[in-house]
């Protein structure tokens, strides 16, 4: 058993969650704000059998959009005006972490 932790941009969260449900996967959604680009993120926790990890990764990949963003490389240490900044382009998409699970229980009250 594996725990897939998928961090996606907030704007992609609904599409990812819908696609996971259509694929038969359950997911827990945690909303947060990213420290790097300071945009909304959503973290999904998805418990799956080992052989289902590639399917979950495909679903996340197909339902997220990599976007180019410009980042001040000095942030948060120095504030500069946009006109003076030498911003660096970065591709922003989704991140997936896969962790082994020793035990899983679904509690029903």
C-alpha positions in Angstrom: 0.0 0.0 0.0 1.2 3.5 -0.8 0.2 7.0 0.3 0.4 9.4 -2.7 0.7 13.1 -1.7 -0.1 15.3 -4.7 0.5 19.0 -4.4 -1.3 20.9 -7.1 -2.1 24.5 -7.9 -5.5 25.7 -6.5 -6.8 26.5 -9.9 -6.3 22.8 -10.9 -7.7 21.2 -7.8 -11.3 20.7 -8.9 -10.3 19.0 -12.2 -7.9 16.7 -10.3 -10.4 15.8 -7.7 -13.1 15.1 -10.3 -10.8 12.9 -12.3 -9.6 11.0 -9.3 -13.2 10.2 -8.3 -14.0 9.2 -11.9 -11.0 6.9 -11.8 -12.4 5.2 -8.6 -9.9 6.8 -6.2 -10.8 8.5 -2.9 -8.8 11.6 -1.9 -8.6 13.9 1.1 -8.1 17.5 0.1 -6.1 20.0 2.2 -6.0 23.6 1.1 -2.9 25.7 1.8 -0.9 28.7 0.5 2.5 27.9 -1.0 5.5 29.7 0.4 7.5 29.7 -2.8 5.1 31.6 -5.2 2.6 32.5 -2.5 -0.3 31.1 -4.5 -3.0 28.8 -3.3 -2.1 25.1 -3.4 -4.1 22.0 -2.7 -2.6 18.8 -1.3 -4.4 15.5 -1.9 -3.8 12.5 0.2 -4.6 9.3 -1.7 -4.2 5.8 -0.4 -3.7 3.2 -3.1 -2.3 -0.3 -3.8 1.2 -0.3 -5.1 0.2 -1.1 -8.7 -2.3 1.9 -8.7 0.4 4.6 -8.2 1.1 5.0 -12.0 -2.6 5.5 -12.7 -2.9 8.2 -10.0 0.2 9.9 -11.3 -1.2 9.9 -14.8 -4.5 11.4 -13.6 -2.8 14.2 -11.7 -0.5 14.9 -14.6 -3.3 15.0 -17.2 -5.4 17.4 -15.0 -2.8 19.9 -14.0 -1.3 22.7 -16.1 2.3 23.7 -15.9 2.5 27.4 -16.0 5.4 29.8 -16.4 5.8 32.2 -13.5 8.3 34.9 -12.9 10.0 35.0 -9.5 12.3 37.5 -7.9 15.4 35.4 -6.9 16.0 37.6 -3.9 12.6 37.1 -2.3 11.9 37.2 0.6 15.2 38.7 1.6 15.1 41.9 -0.5 12.2 43.9 -1.8 12.7 45.5 -5.2 10.4 47.2 -7.5 9.1 45.2 -10.5 10.9 47.7 -12.9 14.3 47.0 -11.2 13.9 43.2 -10.7 15.6 40.6 -12.8 12.9 38.0 -12.5 13.6 34.4 -13.3 11.1 32.2 -15.2 10.1 28.9 -13.5 7.7 26.2 -14.6 5.0 25.5 -12.0 3.0 22.3 -12.1 2.3 19.5 -9.6 4.5 17.6 -7.2 3.8 14.0 -6.2 5.3 12.2 -3.2 4.9 8.4 -2.8 5.3 6.9 0.7 5.0 3.3 1.9 2.1 2.6 4.2 2.4 -0.2 6.8 -1.1 -0.1 8.0 -4.4 1.4 6.7 -7.8 1.4 8.5 -11.1 3.1 7.5 -12.9 4.0 10.7 -16.7 4.1 10.4 -17.7 5.4 13.8 
